[in-house]
Each structure stands twice: as structure tokens, then as C-alpha cells.
Amino acid sequence: MRIRAARASEGRALSAPVLRSKASWGYDAAFMRLSAPVLRVSEEEIAAGCALVAVDAEGRPAGVVAVSSAAEEGEAALGRLKRLFVDPAWQGAGLGRALMVAAGGFAQAGLFGARHRSDFFAAPSRNGSARGRGALRRGGVAACCRSTASISTDERAPASGRRAKVQSGRLRMTDWNARLYLRFEDERTRPARDLLAGVPLATARSVVDLGCGPGNSTELLAARFADAQVVGLDNAPDMLAAARRRLPSVAFVEADLAAWQAEAPVDLLFANAVLQWLPDHRALLPRLVGMLAPGGALAVQMPDNLDEPTHVAMRETAGAGPWAARFAARPVDRARLPGIEAYYDLLAPLCRRVDIWLTVYNHALEGVGAIVEWVKGTGLRPYLAPLDEGERAAFLAAYEGRLRQAYGPRADGRVLLRFPRLFIVAVR
Ligand SMILES: C[S@@+](CC[C@H](N)C(=O)[O-])C[C@H]1O[C@@H](n2cnc3c(N)ncnc32)[C@H](O)[C@@H]1O
């Protein structure tokens, strides 16, 4: 989750969570129809430069805060909180508070439009909603003076739950967690080894590990291409911190793969277990191939497990509990992969060689609890993120119950986690 200034073209996109949020308070359709024109975020409001938006990992708006401009209030008056709305799917996650704090930081740092003064809230409204108008006064709220802020949940701090908190100027709420991810390091790194074994390059000058995570895949690349400049790229600060500790001599950069562009042609783009999180592969894969040097390779591995009991049970649990309406309003399911033939047809015209294969791993784990721990570090994250601590425990209990029906114990008492993964190696 990131908080950034709203953009002029975003009026319609920002209005959607505002309207959903208002409707979630139980107003009837007639009231919603009447109030919609007032609730919609106008381009003029954004142009005044005093609106911030919280966007999820896919860039979808999850919440909006707007404060009045100096032009609206006159020079003598204090500013006003004009609106603060959080999409129902994100309510209870501390996002409203995070938006308030970020708005305070923007105001203090003078990052709002030039027409806005630096005065800000004396006290947030009691319920944190736009119904209570905060009085504004200079220097009232802790500074968060970056033009964007990341939010993540710290899995290592259960006492703090999913409350957003300010950490050295950054807000953290939902993020990847390196420690949790590495609990199954051997099993997770095995497909990276298998993928690398399929890369037909004898040497490489430049290698980028896309979605490098805690550096486990980067380590394999650095060992195989010892003379290459190896760079790890990820958008999760916790993962990058772990990667830097693991490989101090390797460069790691924080970037969103959806927008990232290599500065010079690359010999190997290696993407182990990351592209499944990105949308629109029909555009993404040709874009990545376009960054390769002639003879360079794109190597991709993605879990192909949406029809496995682990993921069927996630969807069923999301659709059956007290949170069902929230997940229905804002689906969190990962997009399906286009399929082997589609990938081949996409890449064959651009590449001299395309190799695609499917491997089904069967991981012997201690029990169903271990399967839950495994997916908590990956596939379950989008389902747990919108829930509060209590709901999260209830979701996990219901989810584990479903898994128990699907994964019976083997002769030695262990369970087998069936895990199909799709591999693609394309040489330009
Ligand atoms: C499952 S981990 C894979 C880690 C490692 N490559 C491995 O082989 O085990 C996926 C990683 O992709 C990163 N990621 C997900 N979406 C991303 C994006 N849009 N841009 C950059 N990194 C992203 C996550 O932060 C996470 O560290």
C-alpha cells in the first residue's frame, strides 16, 4: 500500500472507494443517489493539490483524504479536513489513520499544492471519518514528509496487529515478510534452481533478479554468473533489507516491476515466483523481452496452483465468512495465467527459442498447519490483509478446517503439498 498525491485524471477512480465507503454505512439507494454528486471527487478538487490517495499493490485506490486549500479558507482561517474515506475492503486496517498522518506530513512539509498553507489538524475526528471535521492548526500531527509512503504489516509484531504505524517517516501496514517467506527456504528455492538449470547462457555481463525477495534466488545467480553485474529488484522493503544482509556485495534496488524499465540491454532477466502477482502478461512479457540484449534470456517460473486445494479453500473461506461481502465487493484473487499455448504464441515471434514446461512438486510437510504457514507467506497475504486481528484468526481457523478435508496424512503422518509450477525460458 502506498500513499501519494492524487492525479488530475483520477477523479472517477477515486470516487469509487468514496461511494463504496459511504454506502457501507447502511444508507439506502435513494440517499446514495442524492448524495453521489457531492461525494464524487472532482478534478477541480484534485487540481487544488490537496488530495492524497492510498493505492494497493496493483495501483487500485483504497482510500482518499482531502484537505481544504488556503484559497478556499482565506488567509486568516485554519484549514479543514474535507473528506476521508476508506474502501470497505480496507476498513479496520488502520488506513484512515495512515491517511490522516500522511496528510499531516504533506501539509507540514509543504508538499500539497502551492495554494495550500502548512497549517494542519489540531486533532483527528473521533471516529476518523469525514463526518467529524478536524480543526486545523500548524504543526499538529507527526510529520511524514515524503511524497509517497509505503504501508505494511509487520508480522514480527503481533501485538501491534495490523495498525498502521509511522516508522522513520514511513507508514507500514501490508507487506511481504522475509522471515515468514524463508521458513520454507529449501522448498521455495528448488524451483529457482530448476529454472536456472534451464537457462542456456554460458556467460552473462548483466543479470537482473526480478522480485528477488530475500536474496535466495539472487544468491544462485551470483554464484553461476560470478563475473556478471547482478542486481536484485523488489518492491518490498522487508525483503530488500533481508537480501542486502544476505548478499552485501550485490546491488539491490527498490522498484515496482510493473513500471520498471532497464536502463541498458540485459543478458538475463530472471523472475522466480513473482510475475504471477503482476497483471496483463500479454503486455508484460513482450516488454521484458524488449529489455534483453540479442541472445539474452528471460527466465520465468510461476506457481500454477489456483486450482489446488490450498487456493480453492482460500476462495471458499473468503466467500463463506462474515467478511464475504467485503471480498465480493473487492475481489483479491490472483489472475489466472494465460496458459502454455498462449505464452508460446506470445513469445515465439519475438524469440529464437522458447522452452516451456510444467513441474509438479510434492512437498512432504509436517502437517496441515505447515501448509497454512507456507501460504501465509505468499498466496494468503491478499486475503489476510483486509482483515483485522480477530477476523484473521477466524479466517485462518476456517481455512485450516477446509485444508484438513483435502490433505490427509500419509503413512508417516506427513502431508503432501502438491504444487504445480510453470517454467518459461525464452532466448531473444
Ligand atoms: C514469492 S517471492 C520470490 C522471491 C525469490 N525470487 C525466490 O525465488 O524465492 C516474490 C517477490 O516478488 C516481489 N514482488 C511482488 N510484486 C512485485 C512488483 N510489482 N515489483 C517488484 N517486486 C514485486 C515481492 O515483494 C516478493 O519479494
The ligand as an ORCA input file, in Angstrom:
! r2SCAN-3c Opt
* xyz 0 1
  C       7.494    -15.270     -3.863
  S       8.714    -14.031     -3.685
  C      10.033    -14.655     -4.710
  C      11.366    -14.420     -4.093
  C      12.544    -15.048     -4.818
  N      12.649    -14.591     -6.188
  C      12.528    -16.574     -4.822
  O      12.938    -17.139     -5.824
  O      12.157    -17.204     -3.843
  C       8.023    -12.776     -4.713
  C       8.719    -11.450     -4.563
  O       8.221    -10.594     -5.596
  C       8.104     -9.292     -5.061
  N       7.138     -8.543     -5.879
  C       5.810     -8.776     -5.998
  N       5.267     -7.862     -6.834
  C       6.292     -7.061     -7.243
  C       6.355     -5.928     -8.089
  N       5.264     -5.436     -8.693
  N       7.556     -5.327     -8.288
  C       8.664     -5.806     -7.667
  N       8.658     -6.882     -6.846
  C       7.475     -7.483     -6.636
  C       7.653     -9.497     -3.641
  O       7.956     -8.380     -2.855
  C       8.437    -10.739     -3.251
  O       9.647    -10.409     -2.635
*
